[in-house]
Amino acid sequence: MSAIRVLVVEDEPLLAEAHAAYAGRVEGFEVAAVAHTAQRAMATLRSTPVDLVLLDLNLPDMNGLELTRALRASGIGTDVLVVTSARDLAVVRSAVSLGVTHYLLKPFTFATFREKLLGYARYRQQMLGVEQVAAQHEIDRAFAALRGTSPDSLPKGLDQGTLDLILGVLRAETGPAGLSAAEVAARMGASRVTARRYLEHLAETGQVARSPRYGGPGRPEVEYRRV
């Protein structure tokens, strides 16, 4: 898959440079251009292929949400990730109504920034080339990928380290079939009950797919695989 091309729209030169550097450090992303005004951003989007706009709201010539509205009115449907210090819920609601993909508050760490971009990449991969979904779970999975999973959002009793370990086990499985909870548990040195709890959480949030495995006596076993 080709790199996701990013337009950084930020009026502060140092912040624009920092955001561009951050985007360039995230695997699968490349910076297509940097714009310091809404007018320049609009011109760039009309002339340069861009997949995602990292958009500051406080631009010198136009509010970022007004720019987003103008883009939609012009038929430019490029995805927008708002990067701002604005914490007003009315602004957040306006951003959502305009179809903004993410809303990232300044200041933020590179880890938070990277999480947002990788969540967007997963969402984009799942939606790429899809004209129609077959079931509700496919929509839920796409939105779960877009939201991503952070430590604060994990259910009580789950920790991010173990979650990442299980994802690593599933990622290392290159065959077409998935792994059962018992197989995951054996590879990571945990109990089957623990592995199954994490796997079910990953399935519910759309990060893994589960399916029945037939072939043995009794009830079919459930297997899990990365999506």
DRENMAR-48804 format. One record per residue: residue number from 0; residue in three letters; x, y, z of N, C-alpha, C in turn. Coordinates in Angstrom, 1 decimal. Example, Ala and Ser with C-alpha at 12.3 -4.5 7.8 and 13.67 -1.06 7.14 Angstrom:
2
  palum  zakol     n_u     n_v     n_w    ca_u    ca_v    ca_w     c_u     c_v     c_w
      0    ala    13.2    -5.7     7.8    12.3    -4.5     7.8    13.2    -3.3     7.8
      1    ser    12.8    -2.2     7.1    13.7    -1.1     7.1    12.9     0.0     7.9
! end
This chain:
227
  palum  zakol     n_u     n_v     n_w    ca_u    ca_v    ca_w     c_u     c_v     c_w
      0    met     0.8    -1.2     0.0     0.0     0.0     0.0     0.9     1.2     0.0
      1    ser     0.5     2.2    -0.8     1.3     3.5    -0.8     1.1     4.3     0.5
      2    ala     2.1     5.1     0.7     2.1     5.9     1.9     0.9     6.9     1.9
      3    ile     0.4     7.2     3.1    -0.7     8.1     3.3    -0.1     9.5     3.3
      4    arg    -0.6    10.3     2.4    -0.1    11.7     2.2    -0.8    12.7     3.0
      5    val     0.0    13.5     3.8    -0.5    14.4     4.8    -0.2    15.8     4.4
      6    leu    -1.2    16.7     4.6    -1.0    18.1     4.5    -1.1    18.7     5.9
      7    val    -0.1    19.4     6.4     0.0    20.0     7.7    -0.5    21.5     7.5
      8    val    -1.6    21.9     8.2    -2.1    23.2     8.1    -1.9    23.8     9.5
      9    glu    -1.0    24.7     9.7    -0.6    25.3    11.0     0.0    26.7    10.7
     10    asp    -0.5    27.7    11.4     0.1    29.1    11.1     1.4    29.3    11.9
     11    glu     1.6    28.6    13.0     2.9    28.8    13.7     4.0    28.0    13.0
     12    pro     5.0    28.6    12.5     6.0    27.9    11.7     6.7    26.8    12.5
     13    leu     7.0    27.0    13.8     7.7    26.0    14.6     6.8    24.8    14.8
     14    leu     5.5    25.1    15.1     4.6    24.0    15.3     4.3    23.2    14.0
     15    ala     4.2    24.0    12.9     4.1    23.3    11.6     5.2    22.4    11.3
     16    glu     6.4    22.8    11.6     7.6    22.0    11.4     7.6    20.8    12.3
     17    ala     7.2    21.0    13.6     7.1    19.9    14.5     6.1    18.8    14.1
     18    his     4.9    19.3    13.7     3.9    18.4    13.3     4.3    17.6    12.0
     19    ala     4.9    18.3    11.1     5.4    17.6     9.9     6.5    16.6    10.2
     20    ala     7.3    16.9    11.2     8.4    16.0    11.6     7.7    14.7    12.3
     21    tyr     6.7    15.0    13.1     6.0    13.9    13.7     5.4    13.0    12.7
     22    ala     4.7    13.6    11.7     4.0    12.8    10.7     5.0    12.0     9.9
     23    gly     6.1    12.5     9.6     7.2    11.8     8.9     7.8    10.7     9.6
     24    arg     7.6    10.7    11.0     8.2     9.6    11.8     7.2     8.4    11.9
     25    val     6.0     8.6    11.6     5.0     7.5    11.7     5.0     6.6    10.5
     26    glu     5.2     5.3    10.7     5.3     4.4     9.5     4.0     4.5     8.7
     27    gly     4.2     4.5     7.4     3.1     4.5     6.4     2.6     5.9     6.1
     28    phe     3.2     6.9     6.6     2.8     8.3     6.3     3.9     9.1     5.7
     29    glu     3.6    10.1     4.9     4.6    11.0     4.4     3.9    12.4     4.2
     30    val     4.7    13.4     4.4     4.2    14.8     4.4     4.2    15.3     2.9
     31    ala     3.0    15.6     2.4     2.9    16.1     1.0     3.2    17.6     0.9
     32    ala     2.8    18.3     2.0     3.0    19.8     2.0     2.6    20.4     3.3
     33    val     3.1    21.6     3.5     2.7    22.4     4.7     2.1    23.7     4.3
     34    ala     1.0    24.1     4.9     0.4    25.4     4.6     0.2    26.2     5.9
     35    his     0.4    27.5     5.9     0.3    28.3     7.0    -1.0    29.1     7.1
     36    thr    -1.8    29.1     6.0    -3.0    29.8     5.9    -4.1    28.9     5.3
     37    ala    -5.3    29.2     5.5    -6.4    28.5     4.9    -6.4    28.6     3.4
     38    gln    -6.1    29.8     2.9    -6.1    30.0     1.5    -5.0    29.1     0.8
     39    arg    -3.9    29.0     1.4    -2.8    28.1     0.9    -3.2    26.7     1.0
     40    ala    -3.9    26.3     2.1    -4.3    24.9     2.2    -5.3    24.5     1.1
     41    met    -6.3    25.4     0.9    -7.3    25.2    -0.2    -6.6    25.0    -1.5
     42    ala    -5.6    25.9    -1.8    -4.9    25.8    -3.1    -4.1    24.5    -3.2
     43    thr    -3.5    24.1    -2.1    -2.8    22.8    -2.1    -3.7    21.6    -2.4
     44    leu    -4.8    21.6    -1.7    -5.7    20.5    -1.9    -6.3    20.4    -3.3
     45    arg    -6.4    21.5    -3.9    -6.9    21.5    -5.3    -5.8    21.1    -6.3
     46    ser    -4.5    21.1    -5.9    -3.5    20.8    -6.9    -2.6    19.6    -6.5
     47    thr    -2.7    19.1    -5.3    -1.8    18.1    -4.8    -2.6    16.9    -4.2
     48    pro    -2.3    15.7    -4.5    -3.0    14.6    -3.9    -2.7    14.5    -2.4
     49    val    -3.7    14.6    -1.6    -3.6    14.5    -0.1    -4.7    13.6     0.4
     50    asp    -4.3    12.7     1.4    -5.2    11.8     2.0    -5.8    12.3     3.3
     51    leu    -4.9    13.0     4.1    -5.3    13.5     5.4    -4.8    14.9     5.7
     52    val    -5.6    15.7     6.2    -5.2    17.1     6.6    -5.1    17.2     8.1
     53    leu    -3.9    17.6     8.6    -3.7    17.9    10.0    -4.0    19.4    10.2
     54    leu    -5.2    19.7    10.7    -5.7    21.1    10.6    -5.8    21.8    12.0
     55    asp    -5.0    22.9    12.0    -5.2    23.8    13.2    -6.4    24.7    12.9
     56    leu    -7.1    25.0    14.0    -8.4    25.8    13.9    -8.1    27.3    13.8
     57    asn    -7.1    27.8    14.5    -6.9    29.2    14.6    -5.9    29.7    13.5
     58    leu    -6.4    29.8    12.3    -5.6    30.3    11.1    -5.8    31.8    11.0
     59    pro    -4.9    32.5    10.4    -5.0    33.9    10.3    -6.0    34.5     9.4
     60    asp    -6.4    33.7     8.4    -7.4    34.2     7.4    -8.7    33.5     7.5
     61    met    -8.9    32.4     8.2   -10.1    31.7     8.3   -10.1    30.7     9.4
     62    asn   -11.1    30.5    10.1   -11.2    29.4    11.1   -11.1    28.1    10.5
     63    gly   -10.4    27.1    11.1   -10.3    25.8    10.5   -11.6    25.1    10.2
     64    leu   -12.6    25.3    11.0   -13.9    24.7    10.7   -14.5    25.3     9.5
     65    glu   -14.3    26.6     9.4   -14.9    27.3     8.2   -14.2    26.7     6.9
     66    leu   -12.9    26.5     7.1   -12.1    25.9     5.9   -12.7    24.5     5.6
     67    thr   -12.9    23.7     6.6   -13.5    22.4     6.4   -14.8    22.4     5.7
     68    arg   -15.6    23.4     6.2   -17.0    23.6     5.5   -16.8    24.0     4.1
     69    ala   -15.8    24.8     3.8   -15.6    25.3     2.4   -15.1    24.1     1.6
     70    leu   -14.3    23.3     2.1   -13.8    22.1     1.4   -14.9    21.2     1.0
     71    arg   -15.8    20.9     2.0   -16.9    20.0     1.7   -17.8    20.6     0.6
     72    ala   -18.0    21.9     0.7   -18.9    22.6    -0.3   -18.3    22.6    -1.7
     73    ser   -16.9    22.5    -1.7   -16.2    22.4    -3.0   -16.1    21.0    -3.5
     74    gly   -16.6    20.1    -2.8   -16.6    18.7    -3.2   -15.3    18.0    -2.8
     75    ile   -14.5    18.6    -2.0   -13.2    18.0    -1.5   -13.5    17.2    -0.2
     76    gly   -13.4    15.9    -0.3   -13.8    15.1     0.8   -12.6    14.5     1.6
     77    thr   -11.4    15.1     1.4   -10.2    14.7     2.1   -10.5    14.6     3.6
     78    asp   -10.0    13.5     4.2   -10.2    13.4     5.7    -9.4    14.5     6.5
     79    val   -10.0    14.9     7.6    -9.4    15.9     8.4    -9.2    15.5     9.8
     80    leu    -8.0    15.7    10.3    -7.7    15.5    11.8    -7.4    16.9    12.4
     81    val    -8.3    17.3    13.2    -8.1    18.6    13.9    -7.1    18.6    14.9
     82    val    -6.1    19.5    14.9    -5.1    19.6    15.9    -5.2    21.0    16.5
     83    thr    -5.6    21.1    17.7    -6.0    22.4    18.3    -5.9    22.4    19.8
     84    ser    -5.9    23.6    20.4    -6.0    23.7    21.8    -7.4    24.1    22.3
     85    ala    -8.3    24.2    21.3    -9.7    24.5    21.6   -10.5    23.4    22.3
     86    arg   -11.0    23.7    23.5   -11.6    22.7    24.3   -13.1    22.9    24.4
     87    asp   -13.7    23.9    23.7   -15.1    24.2    23.8   -15.9    23.0    23.1
     88    leu   -16.8    22.5    23.9   -17.6    21.4    23.3   -18.4    21.7    22.1
     89    ala   -18.8    23.0    22.0   -19.5    23.4    20.8   -18.7    23.3    19.6
     90    val   -17.4    23.6    19.8   -16.4    23.5    18.6   -16.3    22.0    18.3
     91    val   -16.2    21.2    19.3   -16.1    19.7    19.1   -17.3    19.2    18.3
     92    arg   -18.5    19.6    18.7   -19.7    19.2    18.0   -19.7    19.7    16.6
     93    ser   -19.3    20.9    16.4   -19.2    21.4    15.0   -18.2    20.6    14.1
     94    ala   -17.1    20.2    14.7   -16.1    19.4    14.0   -16.7    18.0    13.6
     95    val   -17.4    17.4    14.6   -18.0    16.1    14.3   -19.1    16.2    13.2
     96    ser   -19.9    17.3    13.2   -20.9    17.5    12.2   -20.4    17.7    10.8
     97    leu   -19.1    18.1    10.8   -18.5    18.3     9.5   -17.7    17.1     9.0
     98    gly   -17.8    16.0     9.8   -17.1    14.8     9.4   -15.6    14.7     9.7
     99    val   -15.2    15.5    10.7   -13.8    15.5    11.1   -13.5    14.1    11.6
    100    thr   -12.4    13.5    11.2   -12.0    12.2    11.6   -11.5    12.0    13.0
    101    his   -10.7    13.0    13.5   -10.2    12.9    14.8   -10.0    14.4    15.4
    102    tyr    -9.9    14.5    16.7    -9.8    15.8    17.3    -8.7    15.6    18.4
    103    leu    -7.5    16.2    18.1    -6.3    16.0    18.9    -6.0    17.3    19.6
    104    leu    -6.0    17.3    20.9    -5.7    18.5    21.7    -4.3    18.7    21.9
    105    lys    -3.9    20.0    21.7    -2.5    20.4    22.1    -2.5    20.8    23.6
    106    pro    -1.3    20.6    24.2    -0.1    19.9    23.7    -0.3    18.4    23.8
    107    phe     0.4    17.6    23.0     0.3    16.2    23.0     1.7    15.6    22.8
    108    thr     1.8    14.3    23.1     3.1    13.6    23.0     3.1    13.0    21.6
    109    phe     4.3    12.6    21.2     4.5    11.9    19.9     3.7    10.5    20.0
    110    ala     3.7     9.9    21.1     3.0     8.6    21.3     1.5     8.8    21.0
    111    thr     0.9     9.8    21.6    -0.5    10.1    21.3    -0.8    10.4    19.9
    112    phe     0.1    11.2    19.3     0.0    11.6    17.9     0.1    10.3    17.0
    113    arg     1.0     9.5    17.3     1.2     8.3    16.5     0.0     7.4    16.6
    114    glu    -0.5     7.3    17.8    -1.7     6.4    18.0    -2.9     6.9    17.1
    115    lys    -3.1     8.2    17.1    -4.2     8.7    16.2    -4.0     8.4    14.8
    116    leu    -2.7     8.6    14.3    -2.5     8.4    12.9    -2.5     6.9    12.5
    117    leu    -2.1     6.0    13.4    -2.1     4.6    13.1    -3.6     4.1    13.2
    118    gly    -4.4     4.7    14.1    -5.8     4.3    14.1    -6.5     4.7    12.8
    119    tyr    -6.1     5.9    12.3    -6.6     6.4    11.0    -6.2     5.4     9.9
    120    ala    -4.9     5.0     9.9    -4.4     4.1     8.9    -5.2     2.8     8.9
    121    arg    -5.5     2.2    10.1    -6.3     1.0    10.1    -7.7     1.2     9.6
    122    tyr    -8.3     2.3     9.9    -9.6     2.6     9.4    -9.6     2.8     7.9
    123    arg    -8.6     3.5     7.4    -8.5     3.7     5.9    -8.3     2.3     5.2
    124    gln    -7.5     1.5     5.8    -7.2     0.2     5.1    -8.5    -0.7     5.1
    125    gln    -9.3    -0.6     6.1   -10.5    -1.4     6.1   -11.6    -0.8     5.2
    126    met   -11.5     0.5     4.9   -12.5     1.1     4.1   -12.1     1.2     2.6
    127    leu   -10.8     1.0     2.4   -10.3     1.2     1.0   -10.9     0.2     0.0
    128    gly   -11.5     0.7    -1.0   -12.1    -0.1    -2.0   -13.4    -0.7    -1.7
    129    val   -14.0    -0.4    -0.5   -15.2    -1.0    -0.1   -16.4     0.0    -0.4
    130    glu   -17.3    -0.5    -1.2   -18.5     0.3    -1.6   -19.7     0.0    -0.7
    131    gln   -19.7    -1.2    -0.1   -20.9    -1.6     0.7   -20.4    -2.6     1.7
    132    val   -20.9    -2.5     2.9   -20.6    -3.4     4.0   -21.7    -4.5     4.0
    133    ala   -21.3    -5.7     4.5   -22.2    -6.8     4.5   -23.0    -6.9     5.8
    134    ala   -22.4    -6.3     6.9   -23.0    -6.5     8.2   -22.6    -5.4     9.2
    135    gln   -23.4    -5.3    10.3   -23.1    -4.2    11.3   -21.7    -4.3    11.8
    136    his   -21.2    -5.6    12.1   -19.9    -5.7    12.7   -18.8    -5.1    11.9
    137    glu   -19.0    -5.1    10.5   -17.9    -4.5     9.7   -17.8    -3.0     9.9
    138    ile   -19.0    -2.3    10.1   -19.0    -0.9    10.4   -18.4    -0.7    11.8
    139    asp   -18.8    -1.5    12.8   -18.3    -1.4    14.1   -16.8    -1.6    14.2
    140    arg   -16.3    -2.5    13.4   -14.8    -2.8    13.3   -14.1    -1.6    12.8
    141    ala   -14.6    -0.9    11.7   -14.0     0.2    11.1   -13.9     1.4    12.1
    142    phe   -15.0     1.6    12.8   -15.0     2.7    13.8   -14.1     2.4    15.0
    143    ala   -14.1     1.1    15.4   -13.2     0.8    16.5   -11.7     1.0    16.1
    144    ala   -11.4     0.7    14.8   -10.0     1.0    14.4    -9.7     2.4    14.4
    145    leu   -10.7     3.3    14.0   -10.5     4.7    14.0   -10.3     5.3    15.4
    146    arg   -11.0     4.7    16.3   -10.9     5.2    17.7    -9.6     4.7    18.3
    147    gly    -9.2     3.5    18.0    -8.0     3.0    18.6    -8.3     2.5    20.0
    148    thr    -7.2     2.0    20.6    -7.4     1.5    22.0    -6.3     2.2    22.8
    149    ser    -6.6     2.9    23.9    -5.6     3.5    24.8    -5.8     2.8    26.1
    150    pro    -4.7     2.9    27.0    -4.8     2.3    28.3    -6.0     2.8    29.1
    151    asp    -6.4     4.1    29.0    -7.5     4.6    29.7    -8.8     4.0    29.3
    152    ser    -8.9     3.5    28.1   -10.2     2.9    27.6   -10.3     1.4    27.9
    153    leu    -9.3     0.8    28.4    -9.3    -0.6    28.7   -10.3    -1.0    29.8
    154    pro   -11.0    -2.1    29.7   -11.8    -2.5    30.9   -11.0    -2.8    32.1
    155    lys   -11.6    -2.7    33.3   -10.9    -2.9    34.5   -10.3    -4.3    34.5
    156    gly    -9.0    -4.4    34.9    -8.4    -5.7    35.0    -7.5    -6.1    33.8
    157    leu    -7.6    -5.3    32.7    -6.8    -5.5    31.5    -5.7    -4.4    31.5
    158    asp    -4.5    -4.8    31.0    -3.5    -3.8    30.9    -2.9    -3.8    29.5
    159    gln    -2.4    -2.7    29.1    -2.0    -2.5    27.7    -0.8    -3.4    27.4
    160    gly     0.1    -3.6    28.3     1.3    -4.5    28.0     0.9    -5.9    27.6
    161    thr    -0.1    -6.5    28.3    -0.5    -7.8    27.9    -1.3    -7.8    26.6
    162    leu    -2.1    -6.7    26.4    -2.8    -6.6    25.2    -1.9    -6.5    24.0
    163    asp    -0.8    -5.7    24.1     0.2    -5.6    23.0     0.9    -7.0    22.8
    164    leu     1.1    -7.7    23.9     1.8    -9.0    23.7     0.9   -10.0    22.9
    165    ile    -0.4   -10.0    23.2    -1.3   -10.9    22.5    -1.4   -10.4    21.0
    166    leu    -1.5    -9.1    20.8    -1.5    -8.6    19.4    -0.2    -9.1    18.7
    167    gly     0.9    -9.1    19.4     2.1    -9.5    18.8     2.1   -11.0    18.4
    168    val     1.5   -11.8    19.3     1.4   -13.2    19.0     0.5   -13.4    17.7
    169    leu    -0.6   -12.7    17.6    -1.5   -12.9    16.5    -0.8   -12.3    15.2
    170    arg     0.0   -11.3    15.4     0.6   -10.7    14.2     1.7   -11.6    13.7
    171    ala     2.3   -12.4    14.5     3.4   -13.3    14.1     2.8   -14.5    13.4
    172    glu     1.5   -14.8    13.5     0.9   -15.9    12.9     0.6   -15.5    11.4
    173    thr     1.4   -16.1    10.5     1.3   -15.7     9.1     0.3   -16.6     8.3
    174    gly    -0.1   -17.7     8.8    -1.0   -18.6     8.1    -2.4   -18.0     8.0
    175    pro    -3.3   -18.6     7.1    -4.6   -18.1     6.9    -5.5   -18.3     8.1
    176    ala    -5.3   -19.4     8.9    -6.1   -19.7    10.0    -5.7   -18.8    11.2
    177    gly    -6.6   -18.7    12.2    -6.3   -17.9    13.4    -5.8   -18.8    14.5
    178    leu    -5.7   -18.3    15.7    -5.3   -19.1    16.8    -6.4   -19.1    17.9
    179    ser    -6.4   -20.2    18.6    -7.4   -20.4    19.7    -6.9   -19.7    20.9
    180    ala    -7.7   -19.5    21.9    -7.3   -18.9    23.1    -6.2   -19.8    23.8
    181    ala    -6.4   -21.1    23.7    -5.4   -22.0    24.3    -4.0   -21.8    23.6
    182    glu    -4.0   -21.7    22.3    -2.8   -21.6    21.5    -2.1   -20.2    21.8
    183    val    -2.9   -19.2    21.9    -2.3   -17.9    22.3    -1.7   -17.9    23.7
    184    ala    -2.5   -18.5    24.6    -2.0   -18.7    26.0    -0.6   -19.4    26.0
    185    ala    -0.5   -20.5    25.3     0.7   -21.3    25.3     1.9   -20.5    24.8
    186    arg     1.6   -19.6    23.7     2.7   -18.9    23.1     3.2   -17.7    24.0
    187    met     2.3   -17.2    24.8     2.7   -16.0    25.6     2.9   -16.4    27.1
    188    gly     2.7   -17.7    27.4     3.0   -18.1    28.8     1.9   -17.6    29.8
    189    ala     0.7   -17.6    29.4    -0.4   -17.2    30.3    -1.5   -18.3    30.3
    190    ser    -2.5   -18.1    31.2    -3.6   -19.0    31.3    -4.5   -18.8    30.1
    191    arg    -5.3   -19.9    29.8    -6.2   -19.8    28.7    -7.3   -18.8    29.0
    192    val    -7.7   -18.7    30.3    -8.8   -17.8    30.7    -8.3   -16.4    30.5
    193    thr    -7.1   -16.1    30.8    -6.6   -14.7    30.6    -6.5   -14.4    29.2
    194    ala    -6.0   -15.3    28.4    -5.9   -15.0    26.9    -7.2   -14.8    26.3
    195    arg    -8.2   -15.6    26.7    -9.5   -15.5    26.1   -10.2   -14.2    26.5
    196    arg    -9.9   -13.7    27.7   -10.5   -12.4    28.1   -10.0   -11.3    27.2
    197    tyr    -8.7   -11.3    27.0    -8.1   -10.2    26.2    -8.6   -10.4    24.7
    198    leu    -8.6   -11.6    24.2    -9.0   -11.8    22.9   -10.5   -11.4    22.6
    199    glu   -11.3   -11.7    23.6   -12.7   -11.2    23.5   -12.8    -9.7    23.4
    200    his   -12.0    -9.0    24.3   -12.0    -7.6    24.2   -11.5    -7.1    22.9
    201    leu   -10.5    -7.7    22.3   -10.0    -7.3    21.0   -11.1    -7.5    19.9
    202    ala   -11.8    -8.6    20.1   -12.8    -8.9    19.1   -14.0    -7.9    19.2
    203    glu   -14.4    -7.6    20.4   -15.5    -6.6    20.6   -15.1    -5.2    20.1
    204    thr   -13.9    -4.9    20.2   -13.4    -3.5    19.7   -13.0    -3.6    18.2
    205    gly   -13.2    -4.7    17.6   -12.9    -4.8    16.1   -11.4    -4.9    15.7
    206    gln   -10.6    -5.2    16.7    -9.1    -5.3    16.3    -8.8    -6.8    15.9
    207    val    -9.6    -7.7    16.3    -9.4    -9.1    15.8   -10.7    -9.6    15.3
    208    ala   -10.7   -10.6    14.5   -11.9   -11.3    14.0   -12.0   -12.7    14.7
    209    arg   -13.1   -13.1    15.0   -13.3   -14.5    15.6   -14.2   -15.3    14.7
    210    ser   -13.9   -16.6    14.7   -14.7   -17.5    13.8   -14.6   -18.9    14.4
    211    pro   -15.6   -19.7    14.2   -15.6   -21.1    14.7   -14.6   -22.0    14.0
    212    arg   -13.9   -22.9    14.7   -13.0   -23.8    14.1   -13.6   -25.2    14.2
    213    tyr   -13.9   -25.8    13.1   -14.5   -27.1    13.1   -13.5   -28.2    12.9
    214    gly   -13.9   -29.5    13.1   -13.0   -30.6    12.9   -12.8   -31.6    14.0
    215    gly   -13.0   -31.1    15.2   -12.9   -32.0    16.4   -14.2   -32.4    16.9
    216    pro   -14.3   -33.3    17.9   -15.5   -33.7    18.5   -16.1   -32.6    19.4
    217    gly   -17.4   -32.6    19.6   -18.0   -31.6    20.5   -18.2   -30.3    19.8
    218    arg   -18.3   -29.2    20.6   -18.6   -27.9    20.1   -17.4   -27.4    19.4
    219    pro   -17.6   -26.6    18.3   -16.4   -26.0    17.6   -15.7   -25.0    18.5
    220    glu   -14.4   -25.0    18.3   -13.5   -24.1    19.0   -13.5   -22.7    18.3
    221    val   -13.3   -21.6    19.1   -13.2   -20.3    18.5   -11.8   -20.0    18.3
    222    glu   -11.5   -19.4    17.1   -10.2   -18.9    16.8   -10.2   -17.5    16.5
    223    tyr    -9.1   -16.8    16.7    -9.0   -15.4    16.5    -7.8   -15.0    15.5
    224    arg    -8.0   -14.0    14.7    -7.0   -13.6    13.8    -7.0   -12.0    13.6
    225    arg    -5.9   -11.4    13.3    -5.8   -10.0    13.1    -6.6    -9.6    11.9
    226    val    -7.2    -8.4    11.9    -8.0    -8.0    10.8    -7.2    -6.9    10.0
! end
